[in-house]
Every structure is written in C-alpha cells, then in structure tokens.
C-alpha cells in the first residue's frame, strides 16, 4: 500500500501544510482503492492533487476536532452540488459518536437530513475492524480529551499505524506493534509542554514505538507550525536509537511505500 501525506500540520493549517489528512491506496480487484484518514482544515484542496474526490472509497475520522474533520463539510458540497448532478452513492464516513450531528451543525442552514444523503456516517468502535476492499482497519481508542482513535491499517501483510492525537497510553501497544510504518503524534516539546493526556513529544512518541516492539519506521507528524521539527526529531532520536534507525518527519505531498 501507499501512504500520501496530504496534510500533517498540528492543530491548525500552517504555511507549508494543511491540517491532518492521509491518503492510503492499494491495488486490488483490478482497481485502486482509496481511503482517507482524517480530513482537517485545508486538506480538501491538497487531496485533489492526489485523487479524484468521487473515487474515494471511505473516510475515517480519528476525532471531531476541526483540524481532523472540518473539511468533510466541503466534501459534502462536492458530492451534493456537482454541475453534473449529485453522486448517486453515499460515501462511508467512519467516526466517533455524534459525527453526523457535529458536522451538520458546522454547516449553517442545512436541512433536517444533514449530510446523510451524501455521507454514510458509521460509528467507530474500539477494537472492531472495518473492512474496506483490501484494507483491514482496526480502530484503537487513545488518550485525548475527546473520544479519539488511532488506526491500524493492514493490507497484503503490511501494517501502517496512525496514532491520531494522543498521549502515551496502553492502547498504543497493540496499535503500533510490528508496524512497517508508524505515523505518530509529536505535537509537544520536552521541557516546554508539561500538560499530559493530550499529545506526545518526540521522545514519548519514540518511547511508545520502542515499547510496542517490531516497529520498522517511525515517522513524526502533527507538528504545529510554531514547533521546530528538527527539535522534535532530535528528541525522538534520543530514544529511537540503533543501527539503521532514523526518525522521519512527515512531509506534505510526499508518498511512501509501506
């Protein structure tokens, strides 16, 4: 499978990147399958450089903070108000409890159906797999102030793990274990951000990857524009040590083979 970083800016869109959005693709059944992990502010524009919006197979939303979900309102517009007419099929959108109501509330003047004619909202449940073509996606409830999930994406014997927004927690063990690529929240900086149960620093991101075991590549993401990414990388590198181990930084627009 392939991972494309559409946006990786933490908490709000930055000058170089939209907020959180990750496109995952794989070939199966004679076609390309496309799923999107999060669709934060500014991401819908960047996503169109990498996929036709009508070709998406599903969107999975880790939690309902705007930097992870708000561009679903724009995606709704692209499906309802197309000059050629509305798309006939609803797009599956997996998210926490209340996703349909929260997104409808963000779109002033929408009717009582909300976005349900265009988007098929389905609730994520901790540990219950979602099957989408060649993908098996297991959501894990993580440590954030709201209901939030990380996603373990399995395809053709490969594993992509995405932590979503979280601080260290036991759920990161089964989420990250054996990941070919672990995409991990690193919004905080050691020595500056002492508050817990929201985000991880680079060192904590590396520590949970080490403790999970078997992680082949560690990639830091969700770094806010006010952070120096190299500081986050250095703090992670102090823990992610060993021959051949390099801490990577998510790069907007880049595509990686998993």
C-alpha positions as CSV (number, residue, x, y, z in Angstrom):
1,X,0.0,0.0,0.0
2,X,1.0,3.6,-0.4
3,X,0.7,6.5,2.1
4,X,0.4,10.1,0.8
5,X,0.7,12.9,3.3
6,X,-1.9,15.4,2.2
7,X,-1.5,17.4,5.4
8,X,0.4,17.0,8.7
9,X,0.3,20.4,10.4
10,X,-0.7,20.0,14.0
11,X,-3.8,21.8,15.5
12,X,-4.2,24.2,12.6
13,X,-3.2,24.6,9.0
14,X,0.3,26.0,8.6
15,X,2.1,27.9,5.8
16,X,3.6,24.8,4.4
17,X,0.8,22.2,5.1
18,X,-2.9,21.7,5.6
19,X,-4.0,20.1,8.9
20,X,-4.2,16.3,9.3
21,X,-5.1,14.2,6.2
22,X,-3.5,11.0,5.0
23,X,-4.5,9.2,1.7
24,X,-3.9,5.4,1.7
25,X,-4.1,3.5,-1.5
26,X,-3.7,-0.1,-2.7
27,X,-4.4,-2.2,-5.8
28,X,-6.9,-5.0,-5.6
29,X,-9.8,-6.4,-7.7
30,X,-8.5,-4.8,-10.8
31,X,-8.6,-1.2,-9.4
32,X,-7.2,1.3,-7.0
33,X,-8.8,1.5,-3.6
34,X,-8.5,4.8,-1.8
35,X,-9.2,5.6,1.9
36,X,-8.6,8.8,3.7
37,X,-7.6,9.1,7.4
38,X,-8.8,12.4,8.7
39,X,-9.8,15.5,6.7
40,X,-8.7,18.6,8.6
41,X,-8.9,22.2,7.7
42,X,-7.3,23.0,4.3
43,X,-6.9,19.3,3.4
44,X,-9.6,19.1,0.8
45,X,-7.7,21.2,-1.6
46,X,-4.5,19.3,-1.3
47,X,-6.3,15.9,-1.5
48,X,-7.5,16.8,-5.1
49,X,-3.8,16.8,-6.2
50,X,-3.6,13.1,-5.4
51,X,-7.1,11.7,-6.0
52,X,-10.4,12.4,-7.7
53,X,-12.8,13.1,-4.9
54,X,-15.6,11.0,-6.4
55,X,-13.1,8.0,-6.4
56,X,-12.7,7.8,-2.7
57,X,-13.9,4.6,-1.0
58,X,-14.2,5.9,2.6
59,X,-13.1,8.5,5.1
60,X,-12.1,7.5,8.6
61,X,-12.1,10.3,11.2
62,X,-10.0,9.9,14.3
63,X,-11.8,12.5,16.3
64,X,-14.0,15.6,15.9
65,X,-11.6,18.4,16.5
66,X,-11.7,20.7,13.4
67,X,-8.1,20.0,12.4
68,X,-9.1,16.4,11.7
69,X,-12.6,16.6,10.3
70,X,-13.9,20.0,9.3
71,X,-13.2,19.7,5.5
72,X,-15.9,17.0,5.4
73,X,-18.2,19.9,5.0
74,X,-16.5,20.8,1.7
75,X,-16.5,17.2,0.7
76,X,-20.3,17.1,1.2
77,X,-20.6,20.1,-1.2
78,X,-18.6,18.3,-3.9
79,X,-21.0,15.3,-3.7
80,X,-24.3,17.3,-3.5
81,X,-23.8,20.3,-5.8
82,X,-21.8,18.9,-8.7
83,X,-22.8,20.5,-12.0
84,X,-23.4,17.0,-13.4
85,X,-25.8,16.3,-10.5
86,X,-25.3,14.6,-7.1
87,X,-23.3,11.5,-6.9
88,X,-25.7,8.5,-6.6
89,X,-23.9,6.6,-3.9
90,X,-23.2,7.7,-0.3
91,X,-19.6,7.8,0.8
92,X,-18.9,5.8,4.0
93,X,-17.5,8.0,6.8
94,X,-16.4,6.3,10.0
95,X,-16.0,8.4,13.1
96,X,-16.7,8.8,16.8
97,X,-20.2,9.0,18.2
98,X,-22.1,12.1,17.1
99,X,-20.1,12.7,13.9
100,X,-23.1,13.3,11.7
101,X,-24.7,15.8,14.1
102,X,-21.4,17.7,14.7
103,X,-20.6,18.0,11.0
104,X,-24.2,19.1,10.2
105,X,-24.0,21.7,12.9
106,X,-20.9,23.1,11.3
107,X,-22.8,23.8,8.1
108,X,-25.3,26.6,8.8
109,X,-28.7,26.3,7.1
110,X,-28.6,22.6,6.3
111,X,-31.9,20.8,6.3
112,X,-33.0,18.1,8.8
113,X,-31.3,15.3,6.8
114,X,-27.9,16.9,7.5
115,X,-25.3,15.4,5.2
116,X,-26.8,11.9,5.4
117,X,-27.9,11.8,1.8
118,X,-24.3,12.3,0.7
119,X,-22.3,10.8,3.5
120,X,-23.0,7.5,5.2
121,X,-21.9,8.1,8.8
122,X,-20.9,4.9,10.7
123,X,-19.6,4.8,14.3
124,X,-16.1,3.6,15.1
125,X,-15.9,1.0,18.0
126,X,-12.7,0.3,19.9
127,X,-11.1,-2.8,18.5
128,X,-13.8,-3.6,16.0
129,X,-12.2,-3.9,12.5
130,X,-13.5,-2.0,9.5
131,X,-13.1,-3.9,6.1
132,X,-12.7,-1.8,3.0
133,X,-11.6,-3.7,-0.1
134,X,-8.1,-4.9,0.6
135,X,-7.8,-2.9,3.8
136,X,-8.5,-4.1,7.3
137,X,-8.6,-1.1,9.6
138,X,-8.7,-1.6,13.4
139,X,-9.5,1.5,15.5
140,X,-8.0,1.8,18.9
141,X,-9.3,4.2,21.5
142,X,-6.5,6.5,22.5
143,X,-5.7,9.1,25.1
144,X,-7.1,12.5,24.1
145,X,-9.6,14.8,25.9
146,X,-12.4,13.7,23.5
147,X,-13.4,10.4,22.0
148,X,-10.4,9.7,19.7
149,X,-9.0,6.7,17.8
150,X,-5.8,5.6,16.2
151,X,-5.9,3.4,13.2
152,X,-4.0,0.2,12.4
153,X,-4.3,-0.3,8.6
154,X,-3.4,-3.8,7.4
155,X,-3.1,-4.7,3.7
156,X,-1.2,-7.5,1.9
157,X,0.8,-8.4,5.0
158,X,1.9,-4.8,5.7
159,X,0.9,-2.6,8.5
160,X,0.5,1.2,8.7
161,X,-0.2,2.6,12.1
162,X,-1.5,6.1,12.7
163,X,-1.8,7.2,16.3
164,X,-4.1,10.1,15.7
165,X,-3.9,12.7,18.6
166,X,-2.9,11.0,21.8
167,X,-0.6,11.0,24.7
168,X,1.1,7.7,25.8
169,X,-1.4,5.0,26.7
170,X,-1.7,1.2,26.8
171,X,-3.7,1.2,23.5
172,X,-0.6,2.3,21.6
173,X,0.9,-1.2,22.2
174,X,-1.4,-3.2,20.0
175,X,-1.8,-0.2,17.7
176,X,1.9,0.0,16.8
177,X,3.3,-3.5,17.4
178,X,5.0,-4.7,14.2
179,X,4.1,-1.7,12.1
180,X,6.0,-1.3,8.9
181,X,5.5,2.4,9.3
182,X,4.2,4.2,12.4
183,X,2.9,7.7,11.9
184,X,2.9,9.1,15.4
185,X,1.7,12.4,17.0
186,X,4.6,14.6,18.1
187,X,2.9,18.0,18.8
188,X,4.6,18.7,22.1
189,X,8.2,19.6,23.0
190,X,10.0,18.2,26.0
191,X,10.8,20.9,28.6
192,X,8.1,23.2,27.3
193,X,4.8,21.3,27.2
194,X,4.2,19.6,30.6
195,X,0.5,19.1,30.3
196,X,-0.4,15.4,29.9
197,X,-3.2,13.3,28.3
198,X,-3.4,15.4,25.1
199,X,-0.3,14.9,22.8
200,X,3.1,13.3,22.8
201,X,6.5,14.8,22.4
202,X,9.1,13.3,20.1
203,X,10.7,11.4,22.9
204,X,7.4,10.0,24.1
205,X,6.4,9.1,20.5
206,X,9.7,7.1,20.2
207,X,9.3,5.5,23.6
208,X,5.8,4.1,22.8
209,X,7.2,2.8,19.5
210,X,10.1,1.1,21.2
211,X,7.8,-0.4,23.9
212,X,5.4,-1.7,21.2
213,X,8.2,-3.6,19.5
214,X,8.8,-4.5,15.9
215,X,8.2,-1.0,14.5
216,X,10.3,-0.7,11.4
217,X,9.9,3.0,10.6
218,X,9.0,5.9,12.9
219,X,7.6,9.0,11.3
220,X,6.6,12.0,13.4
221,X,3.5,14.0,12.4
222,X,1.0,16.6,13.8
223,X,3.8,19.1,14.4
224,X,2.3,22.6,14.9
225,X,3.9,25.5,12.8
226,X,5.3,27.1,16.0
227,X,7.5,24.0,16.6
228,X,10.9,23.4,15.1
229,X,10.5,19.9,13.5
230,X,14.2,19.3,14.0
231,X,13.9,19.7,17.7
232,X,11.1,17.1,17.7
233,X,13.2,14.8,15.6
234,X,16.2,15.2,17.9
235,X,14.1,14.5,21.0
236,X,12.8,11.3,19.3
237,X,16.3,10.3,18.2
238,X,17.5,10.3,21.8
239,X,15.2,7.3,22.3
240,X,14.9,5.8,18.8
241,X,18.5,4.5,18.7
242,X,20.1,1.6,17.0
243,X,21.7,0.6,13.7
244,X,19.6,1.7,10.7
245,X,17.1,3.6,12.8
246,X,16.3,7.1,11.6
247,X,13.5,9.3,12.8
248,X,11.5,10.5,9.8
249,X,9.3,13.6,9.6
250,X,6.0,13.5,7.6
251,X,6.4,15.7,4.5
252,X,3.3,17.2,3.0
253,X,2.8,16.0,-0.6
254,X,5.1,13.1,-0.2
255,X,4.2,9.5,-1.0
256,X,5.7,6.5,0.8
257,X,5.5,2.8,0.1
258,X,4.5,0.7,3.1
